[in-house]
Amino acid sequence: MNRVLLIAAALVGIGIAYVDLRPHWDDAGITAFSMLISAALFTLIPSMRPWLVALAIGIWIPAYALLRSPSLSSLGMLVVIAFPMVGAYGVAVVRRFTGGTG
Protein backbone atom coordinates (compact mmCIF):
# COMPACT_ATOMS: atom_id res chain seq x y z
CA MET A 1 0.00 0.00 0.00
CA ASN A 2 2.79 2.43 0.87
CA ARG A 3 4.52 1.87 -2.45
CA VAL A 4 1.34 2.67 -4.35
CA LEU A 5 0.86 5.84 -2.32
CA LEU A 6 4.50 6.81 -2.78
CA ILE A 7 4.16 6.34 -6.54
CA ALA A 8 0.99 8.46 -6.43
CA ALA A 9 2.89 11.19 -4.53
CA ALA A 10 5.68 11.06 -7.12
CA LEU A 11 3.14 11.37 -9.93
CA VAL A 12 1.59 14.40 -8.23
CA GLY A 13 5.08 15.92 -7.94
CA ILE A 14 5.79 15.22 -11.59
CA GLY A 15 2.49 16.85 -12.54
CA ILE A 16 3.29 19.95 -10.50
CA ALA A 17 6.77 20.12 -12.03
CA TYR A 18 5.32 19.70 -15.53
CA VAL A 19 3.00 22.67 -15.03
CA ASP A 20 5.73 24.74 -13.40
CA LEU A 21 8.17 24.14 -16.24
CA ARG A 22 5.80 25.26 -18.99
CA PRO A 23 7.17 28.27 -20.90
CA HIS A 24 4.32 30.64 -20.05
CA TRP A 25 3.81 29.57 -16.43
CA ASP A 26 5.19 32.17 -14.09
CA ASP A 27 3.49 31.71 -10.75
CA ALA A 28 5.88 30.27 -8.20
CA GLY A 29 3.40 30.89 -5.40
CA ILE A 30 0.85 28.48 -6.83
CA THR A 31 3.57 25.90 -7.44
CA ALA A 32 4.88 26.20 -3.87
CA PHE A 33 1.38 26.08 -2.39
CA SER A 34 0.51 23.03 -4.51
CA MET A 35 3.57 21.17 -3.26
CA LEU A 36 2.89 22.15 0.36
CA ILE A 37 -0.77 21.08 0.27
CA SER A 38 -0.06 17.87 -1.67
CA ALA A 39 2.59 16.79 0.81
CA ALA A 40 0.30 17.63 3.73
CA LEU A 41 -2.53 15.56 2.25
CA PHE A 42 -0.34 12.53 1.61
CA THR A 43 1.09 12.77 5.13
CA LEU A 44 -2.44 12.58 6.53
CA ILE A 45 -2.23 8.89 5.70
CA PRO A 46 -0.86 7.50 8.98
CA SER A 47 1.76 5.12 7.58
CA MET A 48 3.42 7.65 5.25
CA ARG A 49 6.83 9.03 6.28
CA PRO A 50 6.92 12.84 5.99
CA TRP A 51 10.44 13.09 4.57
CA LEU A 52 9.72 10.47 1.92
CA VAL A 53 6.48 12.13 0.83
CA ALA A 54 8.19 15.54 0.64
CA LEU A 55 11.02 14.11 -1.43
CA ALA A 56 8.66 12.26 -3.77
CA ILE A 57 6.72 15.45 -4.44
CA GLY A 58 9.47 18.06 -4.38
CA ILE A 59 12.50 16.51 -6.08
CA TRP A 60 11.29 16.88 -9.67
CA ILE A 61 11.82 20.61 -10.23
CA PRO A 62 15.42 20.58 -8.88
CA ALA A 63 16.13 17.37 -10.81
CA TYR A 64 15.05 19.00 -14.05
CA ALA A 65 17.14 22.11 -13.30
CA LEU A 66 20.21 19.94 -12.69
CA LEU A 67 19.64 17.92 -15.85
CA ARG A 68 19.09 21.02 -17.96
CA SER A 69 22.07 22.92 -16.63
CA PRO A 70 24.39 20.88 -14.41
CA SER A 71 26.22 23.41 -12.28
CA LEU A 72 26.60 24.49 -8.69
CA SER A 73 24.09 27.28 -9.21
CA SER A 74 21.47 24.68 -10.19
CA LEU A 75 21.89 23.13 -6.75
CA GLY A 76 20.15 26.22 -5.39
CA MET A 77 16.92 24.79 -6.76
CA LEU A 78 17.03 22.24 -3.95
CA VAL A 79 15.43 24.93 -1.78
CA VAL A 80 12.17 24.05 -3.57
CA ILE A 81 12.01 20.88 -1.45
CA ALA A 82 11.42 23.09 1.60
CA PHE A 83 7.77 23.65 0.62
CA PRO A 84 6.67 20.00 0.62
CA MET A 85 8.81 19.46 3.75
CA VAL A 86 6.85 22.17 5.57
CA GLY A 87 3.55 20.63 4.50
CA ALA A 88 4.52 17.07 5.40
CA TYR A 89 6.15 17.87 8.73
CA GLY A 90 3.39 20.34 9.62
CA VAL A 91 0.88 17.49 9.52
CA ALA A 92 3.28 15.15 11.34
CA VAL A 93 3.79 17.64 14.17
CA VAL A 94 0.07 18.33 14.52
CA ARG A 95 -0.62 14.60 14.56
CA ARG A 96 2.02 14.05 17.23
CA PHE A 97 0.65 16.76 19.52
CA THR A 98 -2.99 15.77 19.05
CA GLY A 99 -2.32 12.09 19.73
CA GLY A 100 -2.97 10.87 16.19
CA THR A 101 -1.43 7.69 14.87
CA GLY A 102 1.60 7.59 12.63
C-alpha positions in Angstrom: 0.0 0.0 0.0 2.8 2.4 0.9 4.5 1.9 -2.5 1.3 2.7 -4.4 0.9 5.8 -2.3 4.5 6.8 -2.8 4.2 6.3 -6.5 1.0 8.5 -6.4 2.9 11.2 -4.5 5.7 11.1 -7.1 3.1 11.4 -9.9 1.6 14.4 -8.2 5.1 15.9 -7.9 5.8 15.2 -11.6 2.5 16.8 -12.5 3.3 20.0 -10.5 6.8 20.1 -12.0 5.3 19.7 -15.5 3.0 22.7 -15.0 5.7 24.7 -13.4 8.2 24.1 -16.2 5.8 25.3 -19.0 7.2 28.3 -20.9 4.3 30.6 -20.1 3.8 29.6 -16.4 5.2 32.2 -14.1 3.5 31.7 -10.7 5.9 30.3 -8.2 3.4 30.9 -5.4 0.8 28.5 -6.8 3.6 25.9 -7.4 4.9 26.2 -3.9 1.4 26.1 -2.4 0.5 23.0 -4.5 3.6 21.2 -3.3 2.9 22.1 0.4 -0.8 21.1 0.3 -0.1 17.9 -1.7 2.6 16.8 0.8 0.3 17.6 3.7 -2.5 15.6 2.2 -0.3 12.5 1.6 1.1 12.8 5.1 -2.4 12.6 6.5 -2.2 8.9 5.7 -0.9 7.5 9.0 1.8 5.1 7.6 3.4 7.6 5.3 6.8 9.0 6.3 6.9 12.8 6.0 10.4 13.1 4.6 9.7 10.5 1.9 6.5 12.1 0.8 8.2 15.5 0.6 11.0 14.1 -1.4 8.7 12.3 -3.8 6.7 15.5 -4.4 9.5 18.1 -4.4 12.5 16.5 -6.1 11.3 16.9 -9.7 11.8 20.6 -10.2 15.4 20.6 -8.9 16.1 17.4 -10.8 15.0 19.0 -14.1 17.1 22.1 -13.3 20.2 19.9 -12.7 19.6 17.9 -15.9 19.1 21.0 -18.0 22.1 22.9 -16.6 24.4 20.9 -14.4 26.2 23.4 -12.3 26.6 24.5 -8.7 24.1 27.3 -9.2 21.5 24.7 -10.2 21.9 23.1 -6.7 20.2 26.2 -5.4 16.9 24.8 -6.8 17.0 22.2 -3.9 15.4 24.9 -1.8 12.2 24.0 -3.6 12.0 20.9 -1.5 11.4 23.1 1.6 7.8 23.6 0.6 6.7 20.0 0.6 8.8 19.5 3.8 6.8 22.2 5.6 3.6 20.6 4.5 4.5 17.1 5.4 6.2 17.9 8.7 3.4 20.3 9.6 0.9 17.5 9.5 3.3 15.2 11.3 3.8 17.6 14.2 0.1 18.3 14.5 -0.6 14.6 14.6 2.0 14.1 17.2 0.6 16.8 19.5 -3.0 15.8 19.1 -2.3 12.1 19.7 -3.0 10.9 16.2 -1.4 7.7 14.9 1.6 7.6 12.6 
